[in-house]
């Protein structure tokens, strides 16, 4: 049985095209795909549906593809899904070589808890990197543990995997830490209530003083 760690995929070349053929292919449990890159002519193939569903759960999956007995390393560059049913309609595969660097968007994961009373707001869901094709990280972690109001982390502050280069603009905001607006509003209401209460007590004290002096 295929698992998420099975990166060896056997593809079948196909010569038929069109929406009708693609629907029949998907009904048979296969996914239409195209292989391109390195100056080669695009190759149209059919991929095993269940195995690919497991593999594309990871962003930027690299697959050891076998086409007509020939091995090829490919990067899952794009996955097109039906917007309603979310089934995979087509996959674009980019030919890569071991040691070659590629540009990919890597998901950002926020870890840790900021200072009590504050919240971390994510400004970007991914970061663009240039990295070796066979060493693409699954995620880039951003640690916000203990950060206080006003703290912010930009792309330049990220700790990148060894050998990776940042493509995203360095000043891009990744995460900002702030006090929630609702908390600020509640604090303002409490402060206003305290001031009103203090003013009322002051007026009562003045009134009592006036009565005693009469």
Secondary structure, DSSP 8 states (H G I E B T S, - for coil): ---TT--EEEEEE----SHHHHHHHHHTTEEEEEEEETTEEEEEEEEEHHHHHHHTTSTT-EEEEEETTEEEEEEEEEEEE-TTT--EEEEEEEE--TT-EEEEEEEEEEES--STTEEEEES-SEEEEEEEGGG--SEEEEE-TT--TT-EEEGGG----TT-EE-S-TT-EEEEEEE-HHHHHHHHHHHHHHHHHHHHHHHHHHHHHHHHH-
